[in-house]
Amino acid sequence: MFISEIFYSLQGEGELTGVPSVFVRTSGCNLRCNWCDTPYASWNPEGQPHTIEQVVEAVQAHAVARHVVLTGGEPMIAPEIHALVDELKLLGYHITIETAATVAPEGIACDLASLSPKLLNSAPDDRLSLIWRKKHEALRWQPEVVRAWMAAYAHQLKFVIAQPADVDELEAMLASLHVEILPHKVLLMPEGVTLEEIRGRAGWLGELCKARGYRYAHRLQLELYGNRRGT
Protein backbone atom coordinates (compact mmCIF):
# COMPACT_ATOMS: atom_id res chain seq x y z
CA MET A 1 0.00 0.00 0.00
CA PHE A 2 1.17 3.52 -0.78
CA ILE A 3 0.89 5.48 2.49
CA SER A 4 1.23 9.23 2.78
CA GLU A 5 1.29 9.42 6.59
CA ILE A 6 0.23 7.66 9.78
CA PHE A 7 -0.28 9.86 12.82
CA TYR A 8 -2.06 10.09 16.17
CA SER A 9 -4.34 13.04 16.73
CA LEU A 10 -7.87 14.08 17.68
CA GLN A 11 -10.62 13.53 15.15
CA GLY A 12 -11.30 17.02 13.84
CA GLU A 13 -14.48 16.53 11.84
CA GLY A 14 -17.86 14.86 12.10
CA GLU A 15 -19.74 12.94 14.76
CA LEU A 16 -16.58 11.75 16.51
CA THR A 17 -14.94 15.17 16.77
CA GLY A 18 -12.45 15.19 19.64
CA VAL A 19 -11.93 11.42 19.83
CA PRO A 20 -8.24 10.37 19.98
CA SER A 21 -7.61 8.44 16.77
CA VAL A 22 -4.84 7.02 14.64
CA PHE A 23 -5.08 8.33 11.09
CA VAL A 24 -3.88 6.19 8.20
CA ARG A 25 -3.70 8.40 5.12
CA THR A 26 -3.37 6.49 1.88
CA SER A 27 -1.86 8.31 -1.07
CA GLY A 28 -3.70 8.49 -4.38
CA CYS A 29 -7.12 9.77 -5.37
CA ASN A 30 -9.55 9.32 -8.24
CA LEU A 31 -10.77 12.95 -7.91
CA ARG A 32 -9.02 16.31 -8.07
CA CYS A 33 -10.98 18.72 -5.87
CA ASN A 34 -9.88 22.30 -6.47
CA TRP A 35 -9.88 23.16 -2.74
CA CYS A 36 -8.24 19.89 -1.61
CA ASP A 37 -6.40 20.41 1.69
CA THR A 38 -4.21 17.31 1.26
CA PRO A 39 -2.76 17.72 -2.25
CA TYR A 40 0.21 15.59 -1.22
CA ALA A 41 -2.18 12.61 -1.14
CA SER A 42 -4.20 13.49 -4.24
CA TRP A 43 -3.03 16.08 -6.77
CA ASN A 44 0.62 15.12 -6.25
CA PRO A 45 0.58 11.81 -4.37
CA GLU A 46 3.54 11.37 -2.06
CA GLY A 47 4.37 8.55 0.30
CA GLN A 48 6.07 5.24 0.87
CA PRO A 49 5.02 1.65 0.20
CA HIS A 50 3.90 -0.23 3.31
CA THR A 51 2.89 -3.79 3.96
CA ILE A 52 -0.27 -4.44 5.94
CA GLU A 53 1.91 -5.60 8.81
CA GLN A 54 3.84 -2.31 8.82
CA VAL A 55 0.64 -0.26 8.90
CA VAL A 56 -0.80 -2.33 11.75
CA GLU A 57 2.45 -2.02 13.70
CA ALA A 58 2.39 1.77 13.26
CA VAL A 59 -1.20 1.89 14.50
CA GLN A 60 -0.43 -0.26 17.53
CA ALA A 61 2.44 2.06 18.48
CA HIS A 62 -0.25 4.39 19.86
CA ALA A 63 -1.47 2.13 22.62
CA VAL A 64 -4.16 4.45 24.03
CA ALA A 65 -6.06 4.79 20.74
CA ARG A 66 -8.96 2.47 19.96
CA HIS A 67 -10.20 4.42 16.93
CA VAL A 68 -8.60 4.28 13.49
CA VAL A 69 -9.50 6.62 10.64
CA LEU A 70 -8.73 5.53 7.09
CA THR A 71 -8.46 8.61 4.93
CA GLY A 72 -6.68 9.92 1.88
CA GLY A 73 -6.68 10.75 -0.92
CA GLU A 74 -9.30 8.12 -1.48
CA PRO A 75 -8.63 5.09 0.74
CA MET A 76 -11.08 2.89 -1.14
CA ILE A 77 -8.80 2.75 -4.19
CA ALA A 78 -5.81 1.60 -2.12
CA PRO A 79 -4.71 -1.97 -2.86
CA GLU A 80 -5.33 -4.36 0.05
CA ILE A 81 -7.58 -1.88 1.88
CA HIS A 82 -10.07 -4.67 2.68
CA ALA A 83 -7.34 -6.87 4.11
CA LEU A 84 -5.94 -4.02 6.21
CA VAL A 85 -9.35 -3.26 7.70
CA ASP A 86 -9.90 -6.94 8.48
CA GLU A 87 -6.65 -7.02 10.44
CA LEU A 88 -7.53 -3.86 12.37
CA LYS A 89 -11.01 -5.18 13.21
CA LEU A 90 -9.51 -8.41 14.55
CA LEU A 91 -7.54 -6.23 16.96
CA GLY A 92 -10.74 -4.55 18.15
CA TYR A 93 -10.36 -1.10 16.62
CA HIS A 94 -13.30 1.14 15.73
CA ILE A 95 -12.91 1.94 12.02
CA THR A 96 -13.97 5.16 10.33
CA ILE A 97 -13.57 5.31 6.56
CA GLU A 98 -13.38 8.79 5.05
CA THR A 99 -14.49 8.43 1.43
CA ALA A 100 -15.96 10.49 -1.38
CA ALA A 101 -18.33 7.54 -1.94
CA THR A 102 -17.34 6.99 -5.55
CA VAL A 103 -16.22 3.38 -4.92
CA ALA A 104 -18.65 0.71 -3.73
CA PRO A 105 -17.94 -0.72 -0.26
CA GLU A 106 -18.13 -4.37 -1.36
CA GLY A 107 -18.56 -5.57 2.21
CA ILE A 108 -15.58 -3.79 3.74
CA ALA A 109 -15.58 -3.77 7.55
CA CYS A 110 -16.54 -0.32 8.79
CA ASP A 111 -18.01 1.15 11.96
CA LEU A 112 -18.62 4.67 10.62
CA ALA A 113 -18.78 5.52 6.92
CA SER A 114 -17.92 9.20 6.61
CA LEU A 115 -19.30 9.95 3.17
CA SER A 116 -18.23 13.17 1.50
CA PRO A 117 -19.81 13.49 -1.96
CA LYS A 118 -18.40 16.40 -3.92
CA LEU A 119 -20.40 19.39 -5.10
CA LEU A 120 -19.84 21.56 -8.15
CA ASN A 121 -17.58 23.76 -6.03
CA SER A 122 -14.99 20.97 -6.11
CA ALA A 123 -14.38 21.28 -9.86
CA PRO A 124 -10.66 21.54 -10.63
CA ASP A 125 -9.42 24.62 -12.45
CA ASP A 126 -7.26 24.87 -15.55
CA ARG A 127 -4.18 23.62 -13.69
CA LEU A 128 -5.46 20.25 -14.90
CA SER A 129 -6.09 19.01 -18.41
CA LEU A 130 -9.60 19.01 -19.83
CA ILE A 131 -9.53 15.21 -19.67
CA TRP A 132 -8.99 15.29 -15.89
CA ARG A 133 -11.63 17.97 -15.40
CA LYS A 134 -14.18 15.88 -17.29
CA LYS A 135 -13.19 12.78 -15.33
CA HIS A 136 -13.70 14.57 -12.03
CA GLU A 137 -17.13 15.85 -13.02
CA ALA A 138 -18.26 12.44 -14.28
CA LEU A 139 -17.13 10.66 -11.10
CA ARG A 140 -17.76 13.06 -8.20
CA TRP A 141 -21.42 12.07 -7.61
CA GLN A 142 -22.32 8.38 -7.70
CA PRO A 143 -25.81 8.01 -6.18
CA GLU A 144 -25.91 4.22 -6.43
CA VAL A 145 -22.60 3.99 -4.57
CA VAL A 146 -23.78 6.45 -1.91
CA ARG A 147 -26.95 4.39 -1.40
CA ALA A 148 -24.88 1.22 -1.03
CA TRP A 149 -22.79 2.77 1.74
CA MET A 150 -25.82 4.19 3.51
CA ALA A 151 -27.68 0.89 3.41
CA ALA A 152 -24.81 -1.12 4.88
CA TYR A 153 -23.21 1.07 7.57
CA ALA A 154 -23.68 3.66 10.25
CA HIS A 155 -22.86 6.80 8.33
CA GLN A 156 -22.61 10.55 8.16
CA LEU A 157 -22.88 12.74 5.05
CA LYS A 158 -20.34 15.54 5.03
CA PHE A 159 -20.39 18.38 2.50
CA VAL A 160 -17.92 21.20 1.88
CA ILE A 161 -19.87 24.45 1.56
CA ALA A 162 -18.48 27.58 -0.08
CA GLN A 163 -21.68 29.59 -0.67
CA PRO A 164 -25.37 29.35 0.26
CA ALA A 165 -26.31 28.00 -3.16
CA ASP A 166 -24.25 24.90 -2.38
CA VAL A 167 -26.86 23.87 0.20
CA ASP A 168 -29.61 23.92 -2.44
CA GLU A 169 -27.38 21.78 -4.66
CA LEU A 170 -26.73 19.17 -1.98
CA GLU A 171 -30.43 19.01 -1.11
CA ALA A 172 -31.23 18.20 -4.73
CA MET A 173 -28.55 15.51 -4.70
CA LEU A 174 -29.89 13.95 -1.51
CA ALA A 175 -33.47 14.06 -2.81
CA SER A 176 -32.35 12.09 -5.87
CA LEU A 177 -31.28 9.21 -3.59
CA HIS A 178 -34.94 8.51 -2.70
CA VAL A 179 -34.04 7.31 0.79
CA GLU A 180 -34.88 8.74 4.20
CA ILE A 181 -32.06 10.91 5.50
CA LEU A 182 -32.16 12.31 9.01
CA PRO A 183 -31.11 15.98 8.90
CA HIS A 184 -28.67 15.60 11.80
CA LYS A 185 -26.77 13.04 9.72
CA VAL A 186 -25.99 15.80 7.19
CA LEU A 187 -22.90 17.77 8.21
CA LEU A 188 -22.09 21.09 6.55
CA MET A 189 -18.44 22.11 6.71
CA PRO A 190 -17.30 25.60 5.63
CA GLU A 191 -14.76 25.51 2.83
CA GLY A 192 -11.34 26.82 3.79
CA VAL A 193 -7.88 25.83 4.97
CA THR A 194 -7.41 28.63 7.51
CA LEU A 195 -9.41 29.68 10.55
CA GLU A 196 -10.03 33.05 8.93
CA GLU A 197 -11.63 31.44 5.87
CA ILE A 198 -13.77 29.12 7.97
CA ARG A 199 -14.89 31.88 10.32
CA GLY A 200 -15.79 34.02 7.33
CA ARG A 201 -18.40 31.43 6.33
CA ALA A 202 -19.40 30.20 9.78
CA GLY A 203 -22.04 32.83 10.48
CA TRP A 204 -24.34 32.33 7.52
CA LEU A 205 -23.67 28.60 7.35
CA GLY A 206 -24.57 28.18 11.02
CA GLU A 207 -27.84 30.00 10.40
CA LEU A 208 -28.58 27.71 7.45
CA CYS A 209 -27.97 24.69 9.66
CA LYS A 210 -30.35 26.07 12.29
CA ALA A 211 -33.03 26.75 9.68
CA ARG A 212 -32.85 23.35 8.00
CA GLY A 213 -31.85 21.06 10.86
CA TYR A 214 -28.40 20.11 9.56
CA ARG A 215 -25.30 19.78 11.72
CA TYR A 216 -22.62 22.44 11.53
CA ALA A 217 -19.24 20.74 11.16
CA HIS A 218 -16.28 22.58 12.62
CA ARG A 219 -12.70 21.60 11.72
CA LEU A 220 -11.06 21.13 15.10
CA GLN A 221 -7.65 20.32 13.63
CA LEU A 222 -7.36 23.86 12.23
CA GLU A 223 -8.33 25.33 15.58
CA LEU A 224 -5.73 23.28 17.46
CA TYR A 225 -2.88 22.85 15.00
CA GLY A 226 -3.38 25.00 11.92
CA ASN A 227 -3.18 23.71 8.36
CA ARG A 228 -0.31 21.28 8.56
CA ARG A 229 0.40 17.60 8.10
CA GLY A 230 0.13 15.04 10.84
CA THR A 231 -2.90 16.62 12.51
C-alpha positions as CSV (number, residue, x, y, z in Angstrom):
1,M,0.0,0.0,0.0
2,F,1.2,3.5,-0.8
3,I,0.9,5.5,2.5
4,S,1.2,9.2,2.8
5,E,1.3,9.4,6.6
6,I,0.2,7.7,9.8
7,F,-0.3,9.9,12.8
8,Y,-2.1,10.1,16.2
9,S,-4.3,13.0,16.7
10,L,-7.9,14.1,17.7
11,Q,-10.6,13.5,15.2
12,G,-11.3,17.0,13.8
13,E,-14.5,16.5,11.8
14,G,-17.9,14.9,12.1
15,E,-19.7,12.9,14.8
16,L,-16.6,11.8,16.5
17,T,-14.9,15.2,16.8
18,G,-12.5,15.2,19.6
19,V,-11.9,11.4,19.8
20,P,-8.2,10.4,20.0
21,S,-7.6,8.4,16.8
22,V,-4.8,7.0,14.6
23,F,-5.1,8.3,11.1
24,V,-3.9,6.2,8.2
25,R,-3.7,8.4,5.1
26,T,-3.4,6.5,1.9
27,S,-1.9,8.3,-1.1
28,G,-3.7,8.5,-4.4
29,C,-7.1,9.8,-5.4
30,N,-9.6,9.3,-8.2
31,L,-10.8,12.9,-7.9
32,R,-9.0,16.3,-8.1
33,C,-11.0,18.7,-5.9
34,N,-9.9,22.3,-6.5
35,W,-9.9,23.2,-2.7
36,C,-8.2,19.9,-1.6
37,D,-6.4,20.4,1.7
38,T,-4.2,17.3,1.3
39,P,-2.8,17.7,-2.3
40,Y,0.2,15.6,-1.2
41,A,-2.2,12.6,-1.1
42,S,-4.2,13.5,-4.2
43,W,-3.0,16.1,-6.8
44,N,0.6,15.1,-6.2
45,P,0.6,11.8,-4.4
46,E,3.5,11.4,-2.1
47,G,4.4,8.6,0.3
48,Q,6.1,5.2,0.9
49,P,5.0,1.6,0.2
50,H,3.9,-0.2,3.3
51,T,2.9,-3.8,4.0
52,I,-0.3,-4.4,5.9
53,E,1.9,-5.6,8.8
54,Q,3.8,-2.3,8.8
55,V,0.6,-0.3,8.9
56,V,-0.8,-2.3,11.8
57,E,2.5,-2.0,13.7
58,A,2.4,1.8,13.3
59,V,-1.2,1.9,14.5
60,Q,-0.4,-0.3,17.5
61,A,2.4,2.1,18.5
62,H,-0.2,4.4,19.9
63,A,-1.5,2.1,22.6
64,V,-4.2,4.4,24.0
65,A,-6.1,4.8,20.7
66,R,-9.0,2.5,20.0
67,H,-10.2,4.4,16.9
68,V,-8.6,4.3,13.5
69,V,-9.5,6.6,10.6
70,L,-8.7,5.5,7.1
71,T,-8.5,8.6,4.9
72,G,-6.7,9.9,1.9
73,G,-6.7,10.8,-0.9
74,E,-9.3,8.1,-1.5
75,P,-8.6,5.1,0.7
76,M,-11.1,2.9,-1.1
77,I,-8.8,2.8,-4.2
78,A,-5.8,1.6,-2.1
79,P,-4.7,-2.0,-2.9
80,E,-5.3,-4.4,0.1
81,I,-7.6,-1.9,1.9
82,H,-10.1,-4.7,2.7
83,A,-7.3,-6.9,4.1
84,L,-5.9,-4.0,6.2
85,V,-9.4,-3.3,7.7
86,D,-9.9,-6.9,8.5
87,E,-6.6,-7.0,10.4
88,L,-7.5,-3.9,12.4
89,K,-11.0,-5.2,13.2
90,L,-9.5,-8.4,14.5
91,L,-7.5,-6.2,17.0
92,G,-10.7,-4.6,18.2
93,Y,-10.4,-1.1,16.6
94,H,-13.3,1.1,15.7
95,I,-12.9,1.9,12.0
96,T,-14.0,5.2,10.3
97,I,-13.6,5.3,6.6
98,E,-13.4,8.8,5.0
99,T,-14.5,8.4,1.4
100,A,-16.0,10.5,-1.4
101,A,-18.3,7.5,-1.9
102,T,-17.3,7.0,-5.6
103,V,-16.2,3.4,-4.9
104,A,-18.7,0.7,-3.7
105,P,-17.9,-0.7,-0.3
106,E,-18.1,-4.4,-1.4
107,G,-18.6,-5.6,2.2
108,I,-15.6,-3.8,3.7
109,A,-15.6,-3.8,7.6
110,C,-16.5,-0.3,8.8
111,D,-18.0,1.2,12.0
112,L,-18.6,4.7,10.6
113,A,-18.8,5.5,6.9
114,S,-17.9,9.2,6.6
115,L,-19.3,10.0,3.2
116,S,-18.2,13.2,1.5
117,P,-19.8,13.5,-2.0
118,K,-18.4,16.4,-3.9
119,L,-20.4,19.4,-5.1
120,L,-19.8,21.6,-8.2
121,N,-17.6,23.8,-6.0
122,S,-15.0,21.0,-6.1
123,A,-14.4,21.3,-9.9
124,P,-10.7,21.5,-10.6
125,D,-9.4,24.6,-12.4
126,D,-7.3,24.9,-15.5
127,R,-4.2,23.6,-13.7
128,L,-5.5,20.3,-14.9
129,S,-6.1,19.0,-18.4
130,L,-9.6,19.0,-19.8
131,I,-9.5,15.2,-19.7
132,W,-9.0,15.3,-15.9
133,R,-11.6,18.0,-15.4
134,K,-14.2,15.9,-17.3
135,K,-13.2,12.8,-15.3
136,H,-13.7,14.6,-12.0
137,E,-17.1,15.8,-13.0
138,A,-18.3,12.4,-14.3
139,L,-17.1,10.7,-11.1
140,R,-17.8,13.1,-8.2
141,W,-21.4,12.1,-7.6
142,Q,-22.3,8.4,-7.7
143,P,-25.8,8.0,-6.2
144,E,-25.9,4.2,-6.4
145,V,-22.6,4.0,-4.6
146,V,-23.8,6.5,-1.9
147,R,-26.9,4.4,-1.4
148,A,-24.9,1.2,-1.0
149,W,-22.8,2.8,1.7
150,M,-25.8,4.2,3.5
151,A,-27.7,0.9,3.4
152,A,-24.8,-1.1,4.9
153,Y,-23.2,1.1,7.6
154,A,-23.7,3.7,10.3
155,H,-22.9,6.8,8.3
156,Q,-22.6,10.5,8.2
157,L,-22.9,12.7,5.1
158,K,-20.3,15.5,5.0
159,F,-20.4,18.4,2.5
160,V,-17.9,21.2,1.9
161,I,-19.9,24.4,1.6
162,A,-18.5,27.6,-0.1
163,Q,-21.7,29.6,-0.7
164,P,-25.4,29.4,0.3
165,A,-26.3,28.0,-3.2
166,D,-24.3,24.9,-2.4
167,V,-26.9,23.9,0.2
168,D,-29.6,23.9,-2.4
169,E,-27.4,21.8,-4.7
170,L,-26.7,19.2,-2.0
171,E,-30.4,19.0,-1.1
172,A,-31.2,18.2,-4.7
173,M,-28.6,15.5,-4.7
174,L,-29.9,14.0,-1.5
175,A,-33.5,14.1,-2.8
176,S,-32.3,12.1,-5.9
177,L,-31.3,9.2,-3.6
178,H,-34.9,8.5,-2.7
179,V,-34.0,7.3,0.8
180,E,-34.9,8.7,4.2
181,I,-32.1,10.9,5.5
182,L,-32.2,12.3,9.0
183,P,-31.1,16.0,8.9
184,H,-28.7,15.6,11.8
185,K,-26.8,13.0,9.7
186,V,-26.0,15.8,7.2
187,L,-22.9,17.8,8.2
188,L,-22.1,21.1,6.6
189,M,-18.4,22.1,6.7
190,P,-17.3,25.6,5.6
191,E,-14.8,25.5,2.8
192,G,-11.3,26.8,3.8
193,V,-7.9,25.8,5.0
194,T,-7.4,28.6,7.5
195,L,-9.4,29.7,10.6
196,E,-10.0,33.0,8.9
197,E,-11.6,31.4,5.9
198,I,-13.8,29.1,8.0
199,R,-14.9,31.9,10.3
200,G,-15.8,34.0,7.3
201,R,-18.4,31.4,6.3
202,A,-19.4,30.2,9.8
203,G,-22.0,32.8,10.5
204,W,-24.3,32.3,7.5
205,L,-23.7,28.6,7.4
206,G,-24.6,28.2,11.0
207,E,-27.8,30.0,10.4
208,L,-28.6,27.7,7.5
209,C,-28.0,24.7,9.7
210,K,-30.4,26.1,12.3
211,A,-33.0,26.8,9.7
212,R,-32.9,23.4,8.0
213,G,-31.8,21.1,10.9
214,Y,-28.4,20.1,9.6
215,R,-25.3,19.8,11.7
216,Y,-22.6,22.4,11.5
217,A,-19.2,20.7,11.2
218,H,-16.3,22.6,12.6
219,R,-12.7,21.6,11.7
220,L,-11.1,21.1,15.1
221,Q,-7.7,20.3,13.6
222,L,-7.4,23.9,12.2
223,E,-8.3,25.3,15.6
224,L,-5.7,23.3,17.5
225,Y,-2.9,22.9,15.0
226,G,-3.4,25.0,11.9
227,N,-3.2,23.7,8.4
228,R,-0.3,21.3,8.6
229,R,0.4,17.6,8.1
230,G,0.1,15.0,10.8
231,T,-2.9,16.6,12.5
